[in-house]
């Protein structure tokens, strides 16, 4: 069972790259959205939420927290009408950049579950 968990963690690391591409695409659309910013910000927030939840569940606490920070900011933007300001764009770049660095450096062994001695799994081997 521990091998299956490790395989799942490894798959998550590979999936994170695709999820980051999806967030990046939404953020690119956000810069051009004009008066539609709130809708696009909510879309991007939903994608960040997915990374937050899946990463937290699979043992990547820092990635989960960084995605949560991005999600929160995007949700706040989604409540405001009008196009983005330069300050808002810079904040998004900062938050997304932090998340991207964590994701690009993620390895399965960094997951808190990779070497965890989980009784359920330990008894199944």
C-alpha positions in Angstrom: 0.0 0.0 0.0 2.8 2.4 0.7 4.1 1.9 -2.8 0.6 2.9 -4.1 0.6 6.0 -2.0 4.0 6.9 -3.3 2.9 6.4 -6.9 -0.1 8.7 -6.2 2.3 11.3 -4.8 4.5 11.0 -7.8 1.5 11.4 -10.1 0.5 14.5 -8.2 3.9 16.1 -8.8 3.4 15.5 -12.6 -0.1 16.8 -12.5 0.8 20.0 -10.7 2.6 21.3 -13.8 -0.5 21.0 -15.9 -2.6 22.6 -13.2 -0.2 25.5 -13.1 -0.5 25.9 -16.8 -4.2 26.1 -16.4 -3.9 28.8 -13.7 -1.4 30.7 -15.9 -3.8 30.7 -18.8 -6.6 32.1 -16.6 -4.3 34.7 -15.3 -3.3 35.7 -18.9 -7.0 36.0 -19.7 -7.5 38.1 -16.5 -5.0 40.7 -17.7 -7.1 41.2 -20.9 -10.6 40.8 -19.3 -11.4 44.5 -18.8 -14.9 44.7 -17.2 -15.1 40.9 -17.2 -12.3 40.7 -14.6 -14.5 39.5 -11.8 -15.7 36.4 -13.7 -12.2 35.5 -14.9 -10.7 36.1 -11.4 -13.3 33.6 -10.0 -12.3 31.1 -12.7 -8.7 31.4 -11.8 -9.5 31.2 -8.1 -11.3 27.9 -8.7 -8.2 26.5 -10.3 -6.0 27.7 -7.4 -8.5 26.1 -5.0 -8.0 22.7 -6.8 -4.2 22.9 -6.3 -4.7 24.0 -2.7 -7.0 21.0 -1.9 -5.1 18.3 -3.8 -1.7 19.4 -2.6 -2.8 19.6 1.0 -4.4 16.2 0.9 -1.3 14.6 -0.6 1.1 16.2 1.9 2.4 19.3 0.2 1.6 21.9 2.9 3.7 24.8 1.5 2.2 24.4 -2.0 -1.3 24.2 -0.5 -0.8 27.3 1.5 0.7 29.2 -1.4 -2.2 28.2 -3.6 -4.6 29.3 -0.8 -3.0 32.7 -0.7 -3.4 33.1 -4.5 -7.0 31.8 -4.3 -8.0 34.2 -1.6 -6.6 37.2 -3.5 -8.3 36.2 -6.7 -11.6 35.7 -4.9 -11.2 39.2 -3.5 -10.6 40.5 -6.9 -13.7 38.7 -8.2 -15.8 40.8 -5.8 -14.6 44.0 -7.4 -15.9 45.5 -10.6 -13.7 46.8 -13.4 -10.3 46.0 -14.9 -7.1 45.2 -12.9 -4.9 48.0 -11.6 -1.1 47.8 -11.9 -0.8 47.1 -8.2 -3.3 44.2 -8.5 -1.4 42.7 -11.4 1.9 42.9 -9.5 0.3 41.2 -6.5 -1.0 38.4 -8.7 2.5 38.0 -10.3 4.1 37.8 -6.9 1.6 35.2 -5.5 1.7 33.1 -8.7 5.5 33.3 -8.8 5.8 32.0 -5.3 3.5 29.1 -6.1 5.3 28.4 -9.4 8.7 28.2 -7.6 7.3 25.7 -5.1 5.6 23.6 -7.8 8.7 23.5 -10.0 10.8 22.3 -7.1 8.4 19.7 -5.8 9.5 16.2 -5.6 7.6 13.2 -4.2 9.9 12.9 -1.3 8.9 16.4 -0.1 5.4 15.2 0.7 4.8 14.6 4.4 3.1 11.3 3.4 6.0 9.9 1.4 7.7 8.3 4.4 4.8 8.5 6.8 4.2 5.5 9.0 0.5 5.4 8.6 -0.8 2.4 10.6 -3.4 1.5 8.0 -0.8 1.2 5.3 1.9 -0.3 7.5 -0.4 -3.3 8.4 -1.2 -3.9 4.7 2.4 -4.6 3.5 
